[in-house]
Amino acid sequence: MEKYFDDKLLGRVIIRTNPRARRYIVKIDRGKVVGVMPKQGNEEELLAFILSNKQKLREKLDEAKPLPLLDESCRLETETFKVCIVRSPVKEFHLFLKKGLLLITCPLKTDFADEEVQETLRQMLISALRHDAQKYLPARLKALAKKYGFEIGAIRINSSRTRWGSCSEGKNINLSCHLMQLPWHLIDYVLLHELCHTREMNHSPRFWAWMDKVTHQQAQKLRQELKQYHAW
């Protein structure tokens, strides 16, 4: 369930209820402030918290990299497919993913500046990213875990744009489908990062010692390289 509030400084604020949420979460998602609360959460309390942190959230909004406009001139590419968006005499949007080409066909009168159109196209992209993430990431994570002697629990794929991955105390690992936008060596870096968290649930010197061990002393170099990438 979603509700919307408009604020002069923050613009449109989205409040979502998520039955799986255990606490209040405030994040920047696709250029908007999003508050997430558990099913029994207090909407007014969450909104009050957001508004009390307006300035910090405004700064985060300003820092957020704008999403690319998805239209016929789009030249997005991942390690597994190239994106091609075309107008066609069709009544609805259609998605085709085959042999390294992600083809999205749009009705002839499509207005690519329309926010709903952009959201439709973005959800199609996420669908393709999730498809490939499910296909490649769990197997690669298991292979790296076996190679370096890590034990892992469940592996889940989500669509987070703010975190490439996360690891719970139960050694369950969450991976964003947006990882598929990275080059393979940085995908491996993120997977190894989460595997090292199964040993050290922090970023202590011991954690970075593990990272240097599994990346052949390249952890900091790869970390800096990853900062140049942002999810679409």
C-alpha positions in Angstrom: 0.0 0.0 0.0 1.3 3.5 -0.9 0.3 7.0 0.1 1.7 10.3 -1.2 2.4 13.6 0.5 3.7 16.7 -1.2 6.3 18.9 0.5 7.7 22.2 -0.8 11.3 21.2 -0.1 11.2 17.4 -0.7 8.6 17.2 -3.4 6.5 14.1 -3.5 7.1 11.9 -0.4 5.9 8.2 -0.7 4.8 6.2 2.4 4.7 2.5 1.9 3.5 -0.3 4.1 5.5 -3.5 3.9 4.4 -6.6 5.9 8.0 -7.9 5.9 9.5 -4.6 7.3 10.5 -4.8 10.9 11.3 -1.1 11.4 10.9 2.3 9.8 13.1 2.8 6.8 13.6 6.1 5.0 15.5 6.1 1.6 15.9 7.9 -1.7 14.4 5.8 -4.5 14.2 7.0 -8.1 14.6 10.7 -7.1 11.9 10.6 -4.4 11.9 10.3 -0.6 10.3 6.9 0.4 9.3 5.9 3.9 8.7 2.2 4.6 6.9 1.0 7.7 5.7 -2.4 9.1 2.1 -3.3 8.8 1.4 -2.1 12.4 3.5 1.1 11.9 2.3 4.6 12.6 2.0 6.6 9.4 2.0 10.0 11.2 5.1 9.0 13.3 7.0 8.0 10.1 6.0 11.2 8.3 7.0 13.4 11.3 10.4 11.7 11.3 10.8 12.4 7.6 9.8 16.0 7.9 12.2 16.5 10.9 15.1 15.5 8.7 14.1 17.6 5.7 17.5 19.2 5.1 19.5 16.0 5.2 17.0 14.3 2.9 17.1 17.3 0.5 20.9 17.0 0.4 20.6 13.3 -0.4 18.1 14.1 -3.2 20.6 16.6 -4.6 23.4 14.1 -4.5 21.4 11.3 -6.2 22.4 10.7 -9.7 19.4 11.4 -12.0 18.0 8.3 -13.8 18.6 8.2 -17.5 15.6 9.0 -19.8 14.4 5.9 -21.4 13.5 6.6 -25.0 14.6 5.6 -28.6 18.0 7.3 -28.1 18.8 5.2 -25.0 22.1 3.3 -25.3 22.1 1.3 -22.0 24.1 -1.9 -21.9 24.9 -4.6 -19.4 27.3 -7.6 -19.6 24.4 -9.8 -20.8 22.2 -7.6 -23.0 21.9 -4.3 -24.9 18.8 -2.2 -24.6 16.8 -1.1 -27.7 13.6 0.9 -27.4 11.5 1.4 -30.5 8.1 2.7 -31.5 5.9 0.2 -33.2 2.3 -0.1 -34.4 1.3 -1.9 -31.2 -1.4 -1.1 -28.6 0.7 -2.0 -25.6 4.3 -2.1 -24.4 6.1 -5.4 -25.1 9.4 -6.8 -23.9 11.6 -9.3 -25.7 14.9 -10.6 -24.3 16.8 -12.9 -26.6 20.4 -13.5 -27.6 21.8 -10.5 -25.8 19.2 -8.0 -27.0 16.5 -6.5 -24.8 13.9 -5.1 -27.2 11.1 -2.9 -25.9 8.4 -2.0 -28.4 6.2 1.0 -27.6 3.0 2.4 -29.2 3.6 5.0 -31.9 2.1 7.8 -29.9 4.3 7.1 -26.8 5.2 10.3 -24.9 8.6 9.4 -23.4 8.6 12.5 -21.2 5.5 11.1 -19.3 6.4 9.9 -15.8 4.1 6.9 -16.1 5.7 5.8 -19.3 9.1 6.1 -17.7 8.0 4.0 -14.8 6.5 1.3 -17.2 9.8 1.1 -19.1 11.9 1.1 -15.9 9.8 -1.8 -14.6 10.5 -3.7 -17.8 14.2 -3.1 -17.4 14.0 -4.3 -13.8 12.2 -7.4 -15.0 15.0 -8.2 -17.4 17.7 -7.5 -14.8 15.9 -9.7 -12.3 15.7 -12.5 -14.9 19.5 -12.4 -15.5 20.3 -11.9 -11.8 18.3 -15.1 -10.9 20.1 -16.9 -13.7 23.7 -15.9 -12.9 24.1 -14.5 -9.4 23.1 -17.4 -7.0 25.3 -19.8 -9.0 28.3 -17.4 -9.0 27.9 -16.7 -5.2 27.8 -20.4 -4.4 30.9 -20.9 -6.5 32.8 -18.2 -4.7 31.6 -19.4 -1.4 32.9 -22.9 -2.2 36.2 -21.6 -3.5 37.0 -19.5 -0.4 35.4 -21.7 2.2 32.4 -19.5 3.2 29.1 -20.9 4.5 25.9 -19.2 3.4 22.2 -19.4 4.0 19.4 -18.4 1.7 20.1 -16.2 -1.4 17.4 -13.6 -2.4 17.3 -11.3 -5.3 15.7 -7.8 -4.8 15.4 -4.6 -6.8 17.2 -2.2 -4.4 18.9 0.8 -6.1 20.6 2.0 -2.9 22.4 -1.2 -1.9 24.1 -3.7 -4.1 23.8 -6.4 -1.5 23.4 -7.2 2.2 24.1 -10.1 4.6 22.1 -11.0 7.7 23.5 -12.5 10.9 22.0 -15.8 9.7 24.3 -15.7 6.7 21.4 -15.0 4.4 22.4 -12.9 1.5 20.3 -10.3 -0.4 21.5 -9.2 -3.9 20.1 -6.4 -6.0 19.2 -7.3 -9.6 20.9 -4.0 -10.5 24.2 -5.8 -9.9 23.8 -7.0 -13.4 24.6 -3.4 -14.6 28.2 -3.8 -13.3 31.2 -5.4 -15.1 31.8 -9.0 -14.0 34.8 -8.2 -11.8 32.8 -5.7 -9.8 29.9 -8.1 -9.5 32.4 -10.6 -8.0 33.7 -7.8 -5.7 30.2 -7.2 -4.3 29.6 -11.0 -3.9 32.9 -11.4 -2.0 32.0 -8.4 0.1 28.8 -10.1 1.3 30.6 -13.4 1.8 33.1 -11.7 4.0 30.2 -10.4 6.1 29.3 -14.0 6.9 32.6 -13.9 9.0 32.6 -10.3 10.1 29.3 -8.4 10.4 31.0 -5.0 10.3 33.7 -3.1 8.4 36.5 -3.6 10.9 40.1 -4.2 10.0 39.5 -7.9 10.3 36.7 -7.6 7.6 39.1 -5.7 5.2 41.8 -8.3 5.9 39.4 -11.0 4.6 38.5 -8.8 1.6 42.2 -8.3 0.8 42.7 -12.1 1.1 39.9 -13.0 -1.4 40.6 -10.1 -3.8 44.4 -10.6 -3.9 45.0 -7.3 -2.1 42.8 -5.3 -4.5 39.9 -4.6 -2.1 40.4 -0.8 -1.8 41.1 -0.4 -5.5 37.9 -2.3 -6.4 36.0 -0.4 -3.7 36.9 3.0 -5.3 36.0 1.7 -8.8 32.6 0.6 -7.6 31.8 4.1 -6.4 31.8 5.3 -10.0 28.7 3.1 -10.7 25.1 3.9 -9.9 22.0 1.8 -10.5 19.7 3.0 -13.3 
